[in-house]
Amino acid sequence: MTKKLAPFFFFLLFIPAAFAQQFNTVKLDSLFTILASKDKYMGSLTVSENGKVIYSKAIGKADILANKTATTATKYRIGSISKMFTSCLIFKAVEENKLTLNKTIDVYFPSVPNANKITIGNLLNHRSGIYNLTNSGEYMSYNTKPKTEAEMVAIIAKSKSVFEPNSKAEYSNSNYVLLSYIIEKVYKKSLKEVLAEKIVKPLGLKNTYLGGRTNIHDNESRSYSFIETWNLETETDMSIPLGAGAVVSTPTDLTIFIENLFAGKIISSKSLEQMKTLQDDYGMGIFEMPFNDKTGYGHTGGIDGFSSVLTYFPENKLAIALTSNGSVYRNNDIMIAVLSAYFQIPFNIPTFKILELNATDLEKYLGNYNSQELMMRISVTNKGSKLFAQATGQGEFPLEATGTNVFEFAQAGIKLRFNVADKQMTLEQGGGKFIFLKN
């Protein structure tokens, strides 16, 4: 699991529709039962329709060392879903005549390249051209240490622009770090205080706030990655992501938030329309999330070992929030299951059956594989009876045998199919298939 703040865009499958009224909670329960029994997922889900919770579930541990079981009240870092809150606060400031979206940011951050061309609106919809600080190799050297505004602005300002402002869109966490400081400047309060005053308290959110160090005694969860077993992740210091990824919440609070957002109770309907308007697939703190002929709106998030999804389907007044502190099974697959259960569409429950192989069985797969399509090499090795793969410039990852000549790394949605006779391997990921030839 990457420690970087990431949007984790997901695309839901298009399946022939067969909609019905009844929510198939029994089958959804079966999915979570097997995820828990096979130790493939830790997290919490809330589904709400027309403002009423119709399904809620939590599995796994909030803290493994303390043997603390997660509940539906457990709080998680929600990563980039924080950007939805930050965007709302910017629109609140606009509605209160404290800002305009076409205001350039040079008055706040003169040292940032192209600051005199970049508007607040450009920050919101990722059209600023500002380099994404989490893409830098240096990020992992300081992300656990507290940073001041001056330090963070200096880090952001030292990188050259990626493109001319407003010429295209490219995701950058730096945009929302800077928006956080703008909110603090116009309200003359900390982001934590503004968030509480403008959104949390008016909506009666009981478990949502700008986070600090994890406090398991306050029902916060730790996060984990899985390599053979669950491993505790280090914590990003929340002074770094701020409004780009520092909010802590529960799925129930998140559904309340997004329901009220679409009901016009946080920002005006005019502001919401601006927030939803896409340019090069980017809205202002929100994305479209399609399922069949339905269109949902929301955001995804990831920070340390946490990952999350929040989406709202206006036509059905359906809100879904999924938060995780450790996953082998992907959020995207759970969301497909949830929406399929709601719309009464058939979906498969995984069995997680693994073939037992020994070192001798694995020998025929070992070697270096090259792809002309991706200009990449993947080395396949073994450690005893376990197969591993490592792509150029990346860390190695373990593979599980899920079928004859088929191995998977479920966390990244990677499947490798070997054709031993032809010395060929096919990499499948994200709907793409790429051929690799063995040296």
Secondary structure by P-SEA (a helix, b strand, c coil): ccccccccbbbbbbcccccccccaaaaaaaaaaaaaaaccccbbbbbbcccccccccccccccccccccccccccccccccaaaaaaaaaaaaaaacccccccccccccccccccccccaaaaaacccccccccccccccccccccccaaaaaaaaaacccccccccbbbbbaaaaaaaaaaaaaaacccaaaaaaacccccccccccccccccccccbbbbbbcccccbbbbbbcccccccccccccccaaaaaaaaaaaaacccccaaaaaaaacccccccccbbbbbcccbbbbbcccccccccbbbbbbccccbbbbbbbccccccaaaaaaaaaaaaabbbbbbbccbbbbbccccccccbbbbbbccccbbbbbbbcccbbbbbcccbbbbbbbbccccbbbccccbbbbbbcccccbbbbbcccbbbbbbcc
